[in-house]
């Protein structure tokens, strides 16, 4: 008898918990749209009243449902169905975090993890379905689901690769969102866009560029001392480097200038010739990170490199000043980081088509860039007369946000958003 009572109480508890978990009107509506969604409640933060991690089945190929499905993860942060909604177009893993623009608009937010990344990976990494067009279809479908719940204005936003995704999505489905806000978003037009080379050769002062170049030569001149230090680092951190630690050193040295200007680092902090090997080792590790070339990180970024190398475009390495010191990388290239079982031929028309759309129809887009950021070399500038706004933070890096600008510059942004959206603005504190 006691056992039956215990079981009955347990069943009632489970039933009560289930009802509580499904009690939210938003989740009730969502389950009507996607009955098989997996929903996990999270602790709400910032201005939100509810928050969830959600997974739904998506077609691998939106034009051919028979190709199979994968489970895509996204995060829903609910505030008010009468508020605007921000869709965050992540370029990599999904993150449960409130975007800057969602705070400014006090908006609901749907943050979508990119296909083939994080917990949104198919059982088989079939590269033919990892395209920007398929990713845009993912976003369009998710937006269509939530548009039936959140009927007010929609805004898209993303950072870096996610910012490029924002622009691609806008070009494919211009009516899905009222305003697009890409941060530090490159529109690269080649597998190795030469504009980044020109940026690295001209940005900052000549004295700083010369100091960086001398550091690179000094490091490579001491490869026989630095490579064993990377070997030890590999053992201590249990990292595999299949490309070889000699290649790791050379990639790190070549990458240094891009990373330096990408995050607007301090020229005074660059070690001068004569610095100890530990200083050289530590500086390279801080600015670039040897772990970036480890097998685990290479596997993590491989889907992204597939896209960089085939559709999105990327950058090469300025190396004429050190090519006489290169041993492992006589012809340095990022091709090694893409999947070796896939066709990595670059399609130059893809991002050019996106640029053409922006040139002709790129209205109500707010572009945020940092002056020193290497990716700004491939940034987009609206054509004259287009109803769009480009804001460049003087001395800014890849980490620039609206909060990075002066109060006066922020007000310019707020005024533009208010004009476009006709909604209340909540300035950042």
N, C-alpha and C positions, 0 to 999 in steps of 0.2 A: 504493500500500500504506500509506504513511504517513498519507495522508488518511483511509483507511478506519479505521485504528487510532485516529486522533484523533476521528472521529465515534463510534466504539464507546465510547471512554472518556467522551466527552461524554454519550452516552446512559446509560451506567452511573452517571455523576455525577448526572444528572437523576433517574434512578430511585432512587438512594440518597437524594437530597434529599427526594423525594416520600415515600418510606417514613419518613424521619426526621420530616417535617412531620406525617404522619398516625399517628405512633407512639403518641401520647397516647391512653390508653383513653377519656378523656372525649370527644375529638374523634371517635374511632371510633364511640362511642355516638351522638354528635350527628349524624354523617353517616347513621346508620341512620334517625334520626328525620326529618332534612331532607336528603335526598341532594343537592339542588341548592344547598345553602348555600355562600356564598363566605366563606372563612375565611383570615384573615391573622394570623399569630403576632406578638405584641407582647412587649416586655420586661416580665417580671413584677416587681411592686413590692410593698412592705409585706410582709405575711405570705404572699403568694401564690406558688404554684409554677409556674403557667402563666397566660397571659393572651392573649386573642384579640379581634380585631375581626371581627364576623360580620354578614353580610347575608343575609336570607331574603326570599322573596316572600310578601307579605301581600295578602289581598283588599282592594280599595278599599272594597267593601261586603261585610261578613261574612255578610249575609243574602241576597246576590245575587252569587255568584261570577262570573257572566257580565259584571259591570261592569268587570272587569279587575283588575290587580294593581299594586302598587308594591313597591320594594325597601326594606325597613326595616333600619336598622343598630342593632346593640347591641354591648355589650362584655361578654365573659365573663372573670371573674377566678376561677381555680380554686385552691382550697386542699385540700379533703378531702371526699370524697363522704359521709363520716360527720358532717360539720359542717352547721350550719344554712345557709340560703341567703337572701341579701337581694336583692330585686328593686327597683331604683331606677327610679321612675317619673318620668323627666325631663319637664319641661314645654316644653322648647325643644330645642336641639341636644344630642346625646349627648356625654358626656365620659368619657374614660378616667381615672378618679380613684376612689380608695377612699372610700366613704362612712364617716362617723363610726361608724354603727351596725355596719358590717361589721368595723371594727377592734375595737369593744367585744365583739362576739360571736365574733370570729375566724371569720367566715363566708365562704362563697363569695359571689360577687356577679354579678348580671346587670343591667346598666345599659342601659335601653331609650330610644333616641331617639324623640321624639314624631313622629307622622306629620305630613307636610308641612313638616318642619323639617330643617335640616342636609342630610345625605345621604339622607334618607328622604322625598324629594319625588317624587310621581308625575310622569309626563311632562306631564300637563295638570292645572293647579290647579283641579279641579272641586270647588267649595266645599261641595256637598251631602254629600260624604263626609268632611268635616272636622268630625266631631262627637265629643263626649266618649264617647258610647256606642261608636262605632267604635274609638276609642283604647283603651277598656276591653277590647274584643274582641281587639285587638292584644296587649295584656298577658296576657290569659287564654290565648291560643294559645301565646305564648312560654313562659309558665309551665307549660302542659301538656306542651310538648316537654321542658323541663328537669326537670319533676317525675319523669320516668322515669329521669333520671340522678341527681338530688339528691332523695333520698326523705325527708330529715329535715325539720324545721320551716322554714317560709318566713316571711319578714318583708318588708313593703313599706315604702318610705320615699321621700320627695321633698321638695323645697324650693320654697316660693313657689307658682308655678303647678304645679310638679311635686308639691307638697304637696297642692294641691287635687285633682290627678289621683290621688294616693294614696287620698284619701277617696272619690272617685267610684268608683275601681276596687273599693275595699272594699265600697261600697254595692251594686255590681253583682254582684260575686263574693265574698261574705263568707267563703266557705270556702277561697279560694285561699291566704290567708295566715293565720297564727296571730296575728300582731301587726302593727299599722300604726303608723308613726311619721312623721306629717307635720310639717314645720318651717314656721313662719310662713305657714300655709295659710289664705287667706281663703275664707269661704263668703259671697260677695257675693250679694245677693238682688234687685238692680236693675241696670239698665244703667249708672246712676250712683247707687250706693248712698249714701244721705244720711248713713249712720253715719260715713263718712270725713270729711264736712264737719264734723260735730259734734266729731269727734276733733281736727281742725285748729283748731277754735275754742276748745277747752278744754285741750288737752295743754300741759304745761310751764307756765312762769310767764307772767303777763300781760305783764310787761316784755319777755320774749323774743318773744312773739307780736306785740306792738306794734312791736318793732324790725324784725321780718320784714315786717310790713305797710308800714312806712315805707320800707324798702329797696325793696319792690315799686313803690311810688308814685314814689320817686326815680328808679328805673330807667326807668319809662315816661315820666316827665316829661322825660327826656333821650333819648328815642327817636331824635331827629334826629342825635345824636352816636353812639349805639350801633349803629344799623343799618348805617352805612358800615363800622364795625369788623367786623360779621358778614359783610358783603360781601367784605371783604379776607380774612377767615378762610376763606370759601368758596373763593376763588381760590387762596389759599396751600395749602389742604389738598385741592384738587381735588374739592370736594363740591358736588353739585347740591342746591338747595333749591327744589323745584317749588312749594311752598306760599308762597314769597316770604319774604325775610328780615325783613320787618315782622312777619309771622305767627310766624316763628321766635322773634323777641324776645318777643312777647307770650305764646306758649306756654311759653317758658322761665321767664318771670316768674311765670306762673300756676302752673306745675309746682313752683316753688321750695319752697313750704311742704310739699307732700307729700314731696318728696325730702329736705328738711331733717329732718323727723321720722322718715322711713323709716329713715334711717341715723344718727339721734340725733346730729346735728352740734352743734358748739360755738357757742353764742349769742354769745360774745365775739368770734368770728371774722367775724360778719356786718358788712360795711362800714356805717358810719353815714352819714347825710346829709352831703354835703360831700366824700365820698370821690372820688377821681379816677375818670374814666370807665374807665381801664384796670383799676382795682380792681373796679369794678362788673362790667365785661365778664368779667374772670377769675373772679370769684366765681360768676357764673351758669354759666360754662363748667365750673367744677369741680363744682358741686353738681348741675347738671342735664345739661349737655353739649349744645352746639348740634348736634353730630353726630347726636344722637338724632333730629333732625328732617330729616336728610339723606335723599335719595332711596334710597340704599343701605340705610340702617338701617330706613327705613320699609318697604322691600320685605321685609327680613328678618323684621320683626315683624308683617307684615300677616296671616299665618295666625293668629297669636295674638290680634290685635285682632279678627279675625272671630269667634273663640270668646268673647272678652271681651264683645263687643257683642251676641252672639246667645244664649249659654248661661251663661257663667261669671259675667258681671257685672263691673263696673269702678267707676270713680269719676269724679266731675265736678270742677269747679274752683270753689273759693271765690273769688268775684270781685266781690262787691258793693262792696268798699272801693276797687276800682280801675276799675270799669266805665266811669266818666267819662273814663278815659284810654285805653281800648281803641279802636283804629282798625280793625285787620284782623279782629279776632275779636269782633264785637258780641254773638254768642251762642256763646261758646267751648264746644267739644264735641270728644270724641275720635273721632266718627264719621268724620272725614276720614281717619283712619289705617286704617280697614277697607277691604276691597276694594269699589270703587265699582260693580262689576258684579254685586254679590250683594245678596240681601235681608238687611238688617241688623236686622230686627225681633227684639226680645228676647223670649225665652221665660222668663217669671218662675217657671214651675213646675219647671224643671229642677233648679236648686240647692236649691229648697225641698224637693224630693223627697229629695235627698241629706241635707239637714238632718233631715228626718223619719226617715230611716233611722238617723242617728246618735242621735237622741233615743230611739228605741225599741230599737235593736240595736247601738249603737256600742260594743261591748265590746272590751277589750284594745287600746285606741288611746292612744298617748302623743302629746299635743299640745305643741309647743314654740313659745313666742311671746316677743317682746320688748315690754316695756311701752310704749316710746315709738313703736314702729313704727306707721305710719299704717294698715298692713294689719291690725293687731291689732284695729282697730275692727270689722272683719268676721270676726274670729276666732271659733272655736267654743268654747263652754263646755259640757262634759258635764252632763247632767241629774243631779240628786241621786240617789245610789244606783247609778249606772252604774259598772261596773268599768272605768274609764278614768282617765287622769291628765293634768291640764293643768298645765304648768309655765310660768310667766311670769317672765322675767328682769327684775328691777327695773332701770330705766334702759337696758334692752336695745333693740337695733335689729333691723332686718330680717336682719342678719348673725348673729343669735344661734344658738348651737349648744349641745349638751350640755356641751361644754368651756367654755362661757361662764359656767356656773353655779359656785357655790362647791362645795367638796369635799363639804360636808354635803348640799347640794341634789343633787349628782351621785349621792350614795349613795342618796338617795330613789329616783332614777331606776333605778339598778342593782338595787335591791331589788325594785322593781316588775317590771322585765324578768325577773329571776330567778324571780319568782313565776309570771309568765305563761308563760315559756318552759322552765322547769326545765332550764336549761343553764348552763354556766360563763360567767362574766362576766370580761372583761379590762379593768379600769378604765383610762381614758385617763391618760396620763402628763402 
